Amino acid sequence: MKIEDFKFDENVARIFDDMLNRSIPLYAETQSMALRLAFNFIRKKSCVYDIGCSTGTVLKSLAQMIPDSTVKLIGLDNSKPMLDEARKKLQLVKPKARGELLFKDITRELEVKNASVIIMNYTLQFVRPLYRELVVRQLFEGMNKNGCLIMIEKVLGNNSLFNRMYIELYYAYKRERGYSDKEINQKREALENVLIPYRIDENFDLLKKCGFQTVDLFFKWYNFAGIIAIK
């Protein structure tokens, strides 16, 4: 049976938060790390973007942690079902969240302005390599001086030995959280032509090529990494 490519449709949107918590190592901890880093760079009257905002978890946390009403929160995603879930989540924030949700294909219609912080977690890995430099360059150009880009990605090991080892350890992690071998293999096949990871050094080179002068690794777990870049 042919496994269809992974899609962020209604079925995925409904279970997405649970899927992330079960599938991504230290998911809650790395989200907290990203938010704490972001808080150091947020400036008055600026915009904070969540690129690939999915169900709005990061935007909801940002709305709760930023008291300054002059800071505008903007979430972009190319999945309408995901944005529907994000709207529901933001409606629960009191007082009303200052979030704007936009349906966008970032490879075709990305426009970023006055950004002090851009968060892009588990998103660039889904952008075709042909378009990644374009996307990152547009993020850089729309960012204020001393603004930061925070991204968490699935990554490749630096050689085939480490890469195989990290993948097997990740699959073991998923088994420990209740996934069967059949489910793991089906997910792998569905993502094979959709999620295309880079090595950490390839991500660093891309960010520096697009203009970021300071790039650092703030998290690493086998084949997952958190990267921060400052303009």
Residue pairs with C-beta under 8 A, 6 or more apart in sequence:
3 186
3 189
3 190
4 190
5 190
5 191
5 193
5 194
6 12
6 187
6 190
6 191
6 194
6 195
8 16
8 54
8 77
8 78
8 79
8 81
8 82
9 79
9 81
10 81
12 19
12 81
13 55
13 79
13 81
13 82
13 84
13 85
14 85
16 54
16 55
16 82
16 85
17 55
17 57
20 27
21 27
21 28
22 174
22 177
22 178
22 179
23 174
23 177
23 179
24 30
24 122
24 224
25 170
25 173
25 221
25 222
25 224
26 219
26 221
30 121
30 152
30 219
30 224
30 226
31 57
31 58
31 61
31 121
33 218
33 219
33 226
34 58
34 119
34 121
34 150
34 152
34 226
35 58
35 61
35 62
35 65
37 148
37 150
37 218
37 228
38 48
38 62
38 117
38 119
38 148
38 150
39 65
39 66
40 148
41 116
41 117
41 146
41 147
41 148
41 230
42 48
42 66
42 68
42 71
42 116
42 117
43 71
43 116
43 144
44 68
44 70
44 71
45 70
45 71
45 114
46 71
46 72
46 114
46 115
46 116
46 117
46 144
46 147
47 71
47 72
47 73
47 74
47 112
47 113
47 114
47 115
47 116
48 62
48 66
48 71
48 72
48 73
48 74
48 115
48 116
48 117
48 118
48 119
49 74
49 75
49 76
49 112
49 115
49 117
49 118
49 119
50 56
50 58
50 59
50 62
50 73
50 74
50 75
50 76
50 119
50 120
51 76
51 106
51 110
51 118
51 119
51 120
51 123
51 139
52 76
52 77
52 106
52 120
52 121
52 122
52 123
52 126
53 59
53 75
53 76
53 77
53 82
53 83
53 86
53 101
54 77
54 79
54 82
54 85
54 86
55 82
55 85
55 86
55 89
56 75
56 83
56 85
56 86
56 87
56 89
56 90
56 99
56 101
57 89
58 75
58 119
58 121
59 73
59 75
59 86
59 89
59 90
59 97
59 99
59 101
60 89
60 90
60 92
60 93
60 97
62 73
63 73
63 90
63 93
63 97
63 98
63 99
64 93
66 73
69 98
71 98
71 116
72 98
72 100
73 97
73 98
73 99
73 100
74 99
74 100
74 101
74 102
75 83
75 86
75 99
75 100
75 101
75 102
76 101
76 102
76 104
76 106
76 110
77 83
77 86
77 101
77 102
77 103
77 104
78 103
78 104
78 105
78 106
80 103
83 101
83 103
86 99
86 101
87 101
90 97
90 99
90 101
91 97
104 110
106 123
106 127
106 135
107 127
107 128
107 131
107 134
107 135
110 135
110 138
110 139
111 138
111 142
112 118
112 138
112 139
112 141
112 142
112 143
113 142
114 142
114 144
115 139
115 142
115 143
115 144
115 147
116 143
116 144
116 147
116 148
117 147
117 148
117 150
118 139
118 143
118 147
118 148
118 149
118 150
119 149
119 150
119 151
120 139
120 149
120 150
120 151
121 150
121 151
121 152
122 152
122 153
122 154
123 151
124 132
124 135
124 136
124 151
124 153
124 203
125 153
125 154
125 195
125 196
125 197
125 198
126 194
126 195
126 196
127 135
128 196
129 196
129 198
132 206
133 206
133 209
133 210
136 149
136 206
136 207
136 210
137 210
137 211
139 149
139 210
140 149
140 210
140 211
140 212
140 231
141 211
143 149
143 231
144 231
145 231
146 230
146 231
147 230
147 231
148 228
148 229
148 230
148 231
149 207
149 212
149 228
149 229
149 230
149 231
150 226
150 227
150 228
151 203
151 226
151 227
151 228
151 229
152 219
152 224
152 225
152 226
152 227
153 197
153 198
153 203
153 224
153 225
153 227
154 195
154 197
154 223
154 224
155 197
155 198
155 199
155 200
155 203
155 223
155 224
155 225
156 163
156 197
156 198
156 199
156 223
157 163
157 164
157 165
157 166
157 199
157 223
158 199
158 200
158 201
163 223
165 222
166 222
166 223
167 223
169 222
170 222
170 223
171 184
174 184
175 181
175 184
179 187
197 223
198 206
200 217
200 220
200 225
200 227
203 225
203 227
204 215
204 227
207 215
207 227
207 229
208 215
211 231
212 229
212 230
212 231
213 230
213 231
214 229
214 230
215 227
215 228
215 229
215 230
216 227
216 228
216 229
217 225
217 226
217 227
218 226
218 227
218 228
219 225
219 226
220 226
